[in-house]
Amino acid sequence: MLPRRSGKLTAGIVLVAGILLFTFVAPFFTQDPRSTANERFLPPSAEHLLGTNHIGNDIFAQVAYGGQGSLMVGLIAGSIALVLSIVFGIVAGYRGGFTDEALSLITNVMLVIPGLPLIIVISAYLQTRSLLIVAVILGLTAWPGAAIVLRMQAKSLRSRDYVSAARVAGEKTPRIILVEIFPNLLPLLTAQFLGAVLLAILAEAGLSFLGLGPSGSITWGTILNQASANNALSLGMWWWFVPPGLLIALFGCGLALINFSLDEIINPRLRLAPAAVKSVRRARKAGLGVDADPEAPQAPDEVADATTQAGSDDEKETVRA
């Protein structure tokens, strides 16, 4: 089912795998990211690849270790959002009736509540914010959009013949959902999970940059917050804020490329469109006539000519009759 020779998928996997490898392997070869035994504001050197910050922490060690915190927030938030979208999407779409109306009401209420302002308000009122609390908050506000998409897909699959055959055979609802419907939605669920992880990492970085991130934890967002609070940009200390921001951008780009590749698997039109466009271009270069798209909208003059021609044909048929 994977697209053949997909450059987007290959580039996305390479970016994500490289950042994961750096995040989980590099901390074994660096010093303690919380150590303050170094001098302050040291530039990059052989001993400190990215220099030190305002209290003597090794920035390279913090960037390597901080990736684990950001990824943990993304995975926990993405898992919570996935489970809630399955419950409020697939279950509601398949069961229908009162269950569908009740779950859809909750989904619509959560959908109209602005997520980021709600997260900021909740984080501002919490005196102690751990990585788990931040991840739970992000996961509880990231599922309504995915639930609506899954609900529509589940309602479509509910009327398929194999699902009806399973109901006639006496299969229970949980087994029909897990065995008959869930596998058909697996590519869509994977794409939505990756999107939720990406949004959670970006949201955590934004909250940490505003000073509302995890308390006492090291993430890419908290590193950016410390760099901003200590005027790293005005001091010319690019090694303090560029690496964590670049890793966030590259990891998000990798997840987005993988997500686009999964969209091509889900939607055959996206997978076949590039090949169709290339074939049309080759035909035009070869001087062959290429018919226009029959589904494309016609110009007003063409529509009028077609209407006139149809009217004249009808008149001829009437005269003959």
N, C-alpha and C positions, 0 to 999 in steps of 0.2 A: 504493500500500500504506500510505501514511501516514494516520493518523487525521485526519478532517476537523475543522477548528476545534479543534485540541487546544491548550488553554491551557497545559498542562504543557510541551509541546514548545516553544511560543513563548517562554514564560518561561525555560526552560532555555537555549535558543539565545541569547536576549538577555543573560542573565547571563554565560554562557561567552564570548560574543563581546566583550562590554564589558570583561571582565577581561583577555582576551587583547590587546585594543586598548590598554588602559592599560599593560599590561606591556611591550609592544614599542614603543610610541610615546612614553610619558612619559619614558623615560631620555634621549631626545634633547633634552629641555627642562629637564633637571636637572643639577646639578653632579656631580662624581665622587663616587660613594657611599663611597669609601674616604678621601676628603679629610678631614683633621683641622685645617684652617685656621680653622674656626669656633669660637666659644665653646661651652663645655659647658652642657648642660641648659637650652638656650634654649626658651622656650615657642613655640607656633605663631605665626607672623607672616607678613607678605607676602613676606619674603625666604626664610623657611623655613616652608613650609606645615604641617609636622608637627614643627617644632622640631628640636633636635639631641640626641644621646645623650651618654653619659658621656665620650667622647673627641672630641666635636665633629663627628661624622658627621651629615650631613643625613638625617633619618629618612625623609622623603618619597622621596629618591633611593634609599635602601636598600630601601624597600618596593617601588618600581617596578622596581628592578634585581633584587631578590630573587625576584620572581615568575618570572623566567626560569629561575633555578636550580631552583625547586620544580617548574615545569612540565617541565623537562628530565628531572628524576628520574622524574616520573610517566610521561612518554612512553616513556622507555627501559625502565623496569620493566614497563609495560603491554605493550610490544612483545615483551619476552622471555617474559613470562607467556603471551601469546597464541600465540607460536610453540611453546612447550613444551606448551601445552594441545592444540594441533592435532596435534602428533606423538603425544602419549600418549593423546589422546582419539579423534580421527577415524581415525588410522591403525590404532590398536588395535581400535576398534569395527568397522572394515571388514574388516581382515584376519582377525581371529578366530584360533582355534587357539593355537599356542605363542606367536606374536607378541602376541596379546591377553593371554595369561596373564602373560608376562614384563613387558610394559609396565604392566599393571594392578597387578602386585606392586610395582613401583617407585612407582606413583601412590599406592597404599595406604600404603606406608611413609612417603612424604612427607606424606601427609594426617594421619597421627597425630603427626607431629613438630610441636610448638607453634612457630608462625612467629615471633611477636614475641620470646619469650625467646631463640630461636636467633639472631635478628638482633642482639639486645642483646649476646649473648656474643661473636659474631663481631666486631661493631663495637668492643667493649671490648678485644679482643686486637690490633686493627689500630692501629698507631701513627699512620699517615697514612691518612685516609679522604677520598678525592676524591668528587665528585658521581657519577662513573661507577661507582666501587666500590660506593657506597651503592645506586645504582639497580640494579646487577647483583644484589646481595644480596637486595634487595626483589623483583626479578623471579623469582629462583630459588626463592622461597618462596611465591609467590602463585598458582601454576598448578594445584595438584591438584584443587581443587573444581571449577574450570571443565572440567578434563579428564574428570572423571567424567560431567558433564552431556553433554559432546560425545560421549563414548563411547556412551552410551545412545541418543543421537539418531542416531549413525552406524550402530549396529546395527539401528535401526528402518528407516533409509533403505536399508540393504544388501539388504533383501528386496523393495524396490519393483520394479515391472515394468520401468521404464526402466533401472534399474541392471542387472537380469538380462539385458535385451536388449543392453546394452553389453558385458557379459561374453561373451554368446553370439557377438556380432559380432567378438570377438577384441581388444577394446580393452585396453590395458595398465592395470595398477592405478593408477599415478600419474595417468594421464589421467582415469580414472573418478572418482578422488577429487577432482581439481581441477575437472572439468567437470560431473560429474553430482551429486556430493554437496556439495562446498564451496559452490556458490551457494545451495543450500537452507538452509544453516546460516549464511549471511552476517548476517542480523539478530541471531541469537544470538551470533555472534562479535563483532559490534559492541557489543552490550550488555555482554558479558564484558570487552571491551577497555576500555570506559569505566569499568566497575567496578574493574578492575585499576589504572587510572590514578588514580582517586579514592583507593583504598586506599593506593597508593604515596605520594601526596602527604601523606595523613594520617599514614602511618607515618614518613615523613621528618620531618614537623613534630614528631612525638612523640619521635623519636630526637634531633633537634636540641635540643628542650626539655630532654632529659635530659643533654645534653652529649656525645652519641654520634653527632652528625650529621656532615656533611662538614666537614673541617678547612680553614680559610682561605677558605671560600666564603660567599656571602651568599644566604640563602634566607629565606622567611617564618618557618621554624622557628628559624633562628639568631637572627633579630631577637627572637623571643619569649624565647629563651634568654638573650640579653643583657639584656632588660628584666627578666626574673626575677632574674638574678644581681645586678643593680644596684638592686633594690628599687623598681622603677618604680611598683608599685601603692601602696606605703606613701608614696612621694613625691607621689602624685597625678598622675603623668605618664601620663594615659590615652592621649595621642597616641602613646606609644611601643609599647604592646602591643595596643590596640584595632584599629588599621588592619590589621596583618598577620593577626590572628585573624579579623577580619571578612571579609577577602578569602578566607581558607581556607574559611570557612563558606559564603560565597556561591558560590565556585567549586564546592565539593562539592555544594551544593544544586542548581546548574545542571546538573552532570553527572548527579545523581540524577534530576532531572526528565526529562532526555533519556532516561535509562535506563528510567524508567517508561513513557515513550511508546513506546520500542522493545519493551517487554514487551507492550504492547497490540497491536503489529503481529504479534508472534510468537504470542500467545495470543488467538484471536478472541473467546473468552468475556469476557476483560477489556475488549475493545473494544465488545462489544455489551451488556454488563451495565448500564452507566449508562442507555442508551436504553430497555432493558427495564424498569428500575426506574421511570423517568419515566413510561412509558406506563401502568404499573400504578397509579401515583399519580394520574394524570389520570383513569383510569377510575374509581377509587374516589371522587374528588371529584365526578365526573359522576353518581354513583349507580349505575353499571353493576356488574353482578356479575362478579367476577374469580375465575376458578378457581384453586384452590391448585396449587402445584407438584407435579406427579405424582411427582417424584423425592424430595420431602421426606419425612422419616420420619413415620409415623403415630403417634398417641397409642396407649397400650396398650388403652384402651376401644375405639378404632376398629378396632384389629387383632383384638380378641376378637369384635366384632360381625361383622367381615368373615369371620372363621373360622366363626362360627356359621351365618351366611347361606350360606357355601359348603357346610357340612355338610348343612344342610337341603335345599339344591338337589340334592346328590348322592343324598340319601335319596329325594327325589321321582323322580329319574331311575331309581333302582333299582326303586321300586314300579311305575312305568310299564312298565319292562322286564319 
